[in-house]
Amino acid sequence: MFWRYTEGMTGKRTYADVCGVARALDTVGERWALMIVRELLLGPKRFTDLRAGLPTLSPDVLTQRLRDLAEAGVIIRRKLPPPAPAQVYALTALGAKLEPVVLALGNWGALLPIPEGELRMSFDAHILSLRRLFDAERADGFDAHLELRLGEESFAAIVSDGRFEIARGELADPDAVIATDASTLIAIAHGRRELDEALAAGEVSIDGAHDVVARFLGLFPLPTPALPA
């Protein structure tokens, strides 16, 4: 069958291909679309929150992508109830099914060389990297409930039966509470900082079982970068 990339009757670009890959890219293949999905995987956000997570994305393009994703049924816009009646964007059930796609892309991208120049990574991308890099074999026989207090954000992190879940929120009776910032947490988890060194510097505080925290932070090894062909 002849494959082409065309403008459809509505003016929207399409691959004009019935393959599921082509149809998926017709929906989320525009620049910034999957980055917006990434920013919504941990929960709803206001327009300003999305701008903060994607600061190089212009407001006009963000508005257009949000409109496109809403029309495709990937996101919805809704109002939060009082006392904070803000308007937020959230993934639909269809949009939430993109999580393994985004995480798999992240794992693949981690094998590529790091680009040069000034680099950044959004707050949510740091948290999602824990989901991506979790090593079930390292977690064998280890169950733990931890609360991560990262600045003004709190996350409930649960390791159980070789599975890892993390979501915004607090835990009633965690095994330990880790207070730090996202960058420091990730640096320790990736082996770029030592936990005891960060504790001594006052960059991390632990309330609870130190050994549980140390074991937890060793569950997220970085993949070995692919060698150039």
HUDA-V164798 format. One line per field, one symbol per residue. phi: phi as a letter, one per 20 degrees, with the letter a starting at -180 (. if undefined). psi: psi as a letter, one per 30 degrees, with the letter a starting at -180 (. if undefined). burial: I if it has 9 or more other ideal C-beta (glycine too) atoms within 8 Angstrom, else O. Layout:
BEGIN
phi = ???
psi = ???
burial = ???
END
This chain:
BEGIN
phi = .fdbdceffenefbflcfgffffffgecefgnffffggfdfepfbfgffffffcfeefgffggffffffffeneccdbdffgecfeecdbfffffffegfffffffffffeefffenfdbbfgffgffffffegdfffegmdcbdcddddmedccedcdblmcccbbfqddfbffadddadgffgffffenecegfffffemecccdpfffffffgfeecffffgffff
psi = kkkljlklfffkklfhkfkeeeeeeeegfkkfefeeeefffglllleeeeeefifgkleeeeeeeeeeeeefgellklkkllgihlklklkleeefffefeeeeeeeeffflkkllakllkleeeeeffeeefkjeefgkgjkkjkkjjjbfkkkjkkkkhglkkklkllkeilflkkjaleeeeeeeeggflkeeeeeefgfkkkjajeeeeeeefggikklkkkkk.
burial = OOOOOOOIOOOOOIIIOOOOOIIIIIIIOOOIIIIIIIIIIOOOIIIOIIIOIIOOIOOOIIOOIIOIIIOOOIIOIOOIOOOOOOOIIIIIOOIIOIOOIIIOIIIOOIIOOOOOOOOOOIIIIIIIIIIIIIIIOIIOOIOIIIIIIIOOOIIIIIIOOOOIOIOOOOIOOIOIIIOIOIOIIIIIIIOOIOIOOIIOOOOIOIOIOOOIIIIIIIIIIOOOOOOOO
END
